[in-house]
Amino acid sequence: MTDLSYLDSIVDDAGSITEVVLAAMSRTDDARLKQIIDALVRHAHAFFREVQLTDREFEQGIEFVKAIGQATVDNHNEVVLCADVLGFSTLVTLLNTVDKTNRTPGALLGPFYRGNSPDYGNGESIVAEGSPGAPLFVRGHVVDSARRPIANARVDVWQASPVGLYENQDPDQPDMNLRGSFRTDAHGYFRFRSVRPAGYPVPTHGPVGALLAKQHRHPYRPAHIHFVVVAEGHETLVSQVFADDSEYLGSDVVFGVNRSLVGKFAMHDDGRAPDADVTGPYYTLEYDFVLAEGTSTCPTPPIK
């Protein structure tokens, strides 16, 4: 008997191709992979039908994806940036961290996270000598969902400078400036000295910048500090704390601001800074980080 099974992959019209593709993938052994790719195909095909995508528009889309890949280099990840400005990254974060346990919501890892930040003791400064900016003293408290302190949690921090640049973007900053790794003490506290960060524009030199321009969107993020908190027996928290008076707090280009992640950057001019060498105005930030029980993981740095 002649084998006619190859005819199962022949399509008659636009209405038939989706089921043909799904059938071709039906033998996927990994159940979760099958669920994800099947849904991707169904929704993508529905999207093409909804907008009646033309050949030229499809080609332009392919070129955009190609350009994103070409713009991704060791110190810049355009793929992550694209996911951020389209709200994909924040949606995934919210789906995985916002629940009824009152844990601290997650926020974007962002395209500037680097691994192997220098280790510091509590209270030490992450600011390279000579770096400008108003002093900022940060005190964090890491607790579980029952508000019990978590000792020996690792807390990685990084931020932009007062001119709105991360050190890997700025030739005037030393390597690893404004980055550091700390351990919580027996009562769950960690402390460090920094400088008040500034809001900044995301990189606009690539295809994502061109997309923002066509959408008449500004490229700015509000001032914030990044935190990754890793503790045994708890889900890793990737989050940010935002300055309460930042200019772009209500219009973050990557949709990363959650109301509960807005911290008070309090200004003081009382002459009683935690470090004796600070004689002028300084800022303080205090924030509690609540972790959910689970398995700790380490995020993959998007840049070297």
C-alpha positions in Angstrom: 0.0 0.0 0.0 1.3 3.4 -0.9 2.3 5.6 2.1 0.3 8.8 1.9 1.2 10.2 5.4 3.2 13.0 3.8 -0.1 14.5 2.6 -0.8 15.4 6.3 1.6 18.3 5.9 0.1 19.7 2.8 -1.9 22.9 3.5 -4.8 24.2 1.5 -5.3 27.7 2.8 -4.5 30.1 5.6 -7.1 28.5 7.8 -5.5 25.0 7.7 -1.8 25.6 8.4 -2.1 26.1 12.2 -3.4 22.6 12.8 -0.9 21.1 10.3 2.0 22.7 12.3 0.6 21.6 15.6 0.2 18.0 14.3 3.8 18.1 13.1 5.0 19.0 16.6 2.6 16.5 18.4 5.3 13.9 19.2 7.4 16.3 21.4 8.4 14.3 24.4 8.9 17.2 26.8 5.3 18.0 27.9 6.1 21.5 29.1 8.0 22.4 25.9 5.1 21.1 23.9 2.6 23.2 25.9 4.7 26.4 25.4 5.5 25.9 21.7 2.0 24.9 20.9 0.6 28.0 22.5 3.2 30.1 20.8 2.2 28.8 17.4 -1.5 29.2 18.1 -1.2 32.8 19.3 1.4 33.9 16.7 -0.8 32.5 13.9 -3.8 34.3 15.4 -1.8 37.5 15.6 -0.8 37.3 11.9 -4.4 36.7 10.9 -5.7 39.5 13.1 -3.4 42.2 11.6 -3.4 40.6 8.1 0.4 40.8 8.0 1.8 41.6 4.6 4.9 40.0 3.1 6.8 43.3 3.4 5.8 43.7 7.1 6.9 40.1 7.8 10.3 40.8 6.2 10.6 44.0 8.3 9.8 42.0 11.4 12.5 39.4 10.5 15.0 42.3 10.0 14.1 43.8 13.4 14.7 40.4 15.1 18.0 40.1 13.2 19.1 43.6 14.2 18.3 42.8 17.9 20.7 39.9 17.7 23.4 41.8 15.9 23.2 44.7 18.5 23.8 42.2 21.4 27.5 42.2 22.4 29.4 41.3 25.6 28.5 44.6 27.4 25.0 45.2 25.9 22.0 42.8 25.6 19.5 44.2 23.1 17.4 41.1 23.4 16.7 41.8 27.1 16.2 45.5 26.4 13.5 44.7 23.8 11.7 42.3 26.1 11.8 45.0 28.8 10.4 47.9 26.7 7.5 45.7 25.4 6.5 44.8 28.9 7.4 41.1 28.4 9.9 41.0 31.2 7.7 42.7 33.8 4.8 40.5 33.0 6.8 37.3 33.5 8.2 38.8 36.8 4.7 39.7 38.0 3.3 36.3 37.1 6.0 34.6 39.2 6.4 36.9 42.2 3.1 38.7 43.0 0.8 36.6 45.1 -1.0 36.7 48.4 2.0 35.8 50.7 3.0 39.5 51.0 6.4 38.7 49.7 8.4 41.6 48.1 7.4 41.8 44.4 10.1 41.1 41.8 11.3 43.6 39.3 13.4 43.4 36.2 16.9 41.9 36.3 17.7 44.4 33.6 20.4 44.3 30.9 23.2 45.6 33.2 23.5 42.8 35.8 27.0 41.4 36.1 28.1 38.4 38.1 31.0 38.2 40.5 30.5 41.6 42.2 33.1 42.4 44.9 32.3 41.2 48.4 31.9 43.9 51.1 31.4 43.8 54.8 28.3 45.4 56.3 28.5 49.2 56.3 31.2 49.4 53.6 31.0 51.6 50.6 30.5 50.4 47.0 31.6 53.8 45.7 35.1 54.1 44.1 37.3 56.8 45.5 36.7 60.1 43.8 33.2 59.2 42.5 30.8 62.2 42.7 27.3 62.2 44.2 25.4 62.8 47.3 26.1 60.1 49.9 23.4 57.5 50.4 23.2 55.1 53.3 21.1 52.0 52.7 19.9 49.7 55.4 18.0 46.6 54.4 16.2 43.9 56.4 15.7 40.4 54.9 12.9 38.4 56.4 10.7 35.4 55.6 6.9 35.5 55.0 6.4 35.2 58.8 8.7 38.2 59.3 11.4 36.2 60.8 14.9 37.4 60.0 17.0 35.5 57.5 20.7 35.4 58.4 23.6 35.0 56.0 21.5 35.8 52.9 23.6 37.1 50.0 22.5 40.5 48.7 23.9 41.7 45.4 23.4 45.4 44.6 24.1 47.5 41.6 23.0 50.9 40.4 23.6 53.7 37.9 25.8 56.7 38.9 24.4 60.2 39.6 24.9 60.9 35.8 22.7 58.0 34.9 25.3 55.5 33.7 26.3 52.0 34.9 30.1 51.6 35.2 30.3 49.3 32.1 28.8 52.1 30.0 31.0 54.8 31.4 34.8 55.0 30.7 35.2 57.4 33.6 34.1 54.9 36.2 36.3 52.1 37.5 35.4 48.5 36.8 32.6 47.3 39.2 32.0 50.7 40.6 28.6 50.9 42.4 28.3 47.2 42.5 28.7 44.9 45.5 27.7 41.8 47.4 26.8 41.7 51.1 25.7 39.1 53.7 22.9 39.7 56.2 23.9 39.6 59.9 22.3 37.3 62.5 19.3 39.6 62.6 18.8 39.7 58.9 20.2 43.2 58.3 22.7 44.5 55.7 24.0 48.0 55.3 26.1 49.8 52.7 27.1 53.2 51.6 26.6 54.5 48.1 25.6 57.7 46.2 22.2 58.7 45.3 21.4 57.3 41.8 19.9 59.2 38.9 17.2 58.2 36.4 18.6 57.4 33.0 17.7 56.6 29.5 17.9 53.0 28.3 20.3 52.6 25.3 18.8 53.9 22.1 21.5 53.2 19.6 20.0 50.0 18.4 16.7 48.8 16.9 14.9 49.2 20.2 15.7 52.9 20.3 14.3 53.3 16.8 11.1 51.5 17.9 10.7 53.8 20.9 11.1 56.8 18.6 8.4 55.6 16.2 6.1 55.1 19.2 6.8 58.6 20.5 8.0 57.2 23.9 10.7 58.6 26.1 13.5 56.1 26.9 13.9 57.0 30.6 13.8 54.9 33.8 13.3 56.4 37.3 16.1 56.4 39.7 16.5 53.0 41.5 18.8 50.5 43.0 18.9 46.8 41.9 18.8 44.0 44.5 19.2 40.2 44.1 18.6 38.4 47.4 19.6 34.7 47.7 18.9 32.7 50.8 18.9 28.9 51.3 15.3 27.5 51.5 13.8 30.6 49.9 13.0 31.7 46.3 15.6 34.1 45.0 14.3 37.7 44.9 15.3 39.8 41.9 13.9 43.3 42.5 14.5 47.1 42.5 13.8 49.9 44.9 12.8 53.2 43.4 13.3 56.8 44.6 10.0 58.2 45.7 10.7 61.6 44.1 12.1 60.4 40.8 10.9 62.3 37.7 9.9 59.2 35.7 8.3 57.2 38.5 4.9 57.1 36.7 6.2 56.5 33.2 9.0 54.0 33.4 9.9 52.9 29.9 10.2 49.3 31.0 7.0 49.3 33.2 9.1 48.1 36.2 7.7 50.3 39.0 5.5 48.5 41.5 3.9 50.7 44.2 5.3 48.6 47.0 8.8 49.0 45.5 8.9 52.7 45.9 11.2 53.6 48.8 11.7 56.8 50.6 15.1 58.4 49.8 15.1 60.7 52.8 17.4 63.8 52.7 19.2 64.9 55.9 21.3 67.9 56.7 21.6 67.4 60.5 25.3 66.6 60.4 24.8 63.2 61.9 25.7 61.0 58.9 26.6 57.3 59.8 30.2 58.0 58.5 32.1 60.8 60.1 33.7 62.0 56.9 30.3 63.1 55.6 29.7 66.7 56.7 27.1 68.0 54.2 23.6 66.7 53.2 23.2 63.0 52.8 20.3 60.5 52.0 19.1 57.4 53.7 17.0 54.5 52.5 15.5 51.7 54.6 13.6 48.8 53.1 12.4 45.4 54.1 12.8 42.5 51.7 10.3 39.6 52.3 11.2 36.3 50.7 9.0 33.4 49.9 9.9 29.8 50.8 11.2 27.8 47.9 14.4 26.9 46.1 17.1 29.4 45.7 18.6 30.0 42.2 21.2 32.4 40.8 20.2 34.6 37.8 22.3 34.4 34.7 24.1 37.7 34.0 23.0 39.1 30.6 26.4 40.7 30.2 30.0 39.9 31.2 
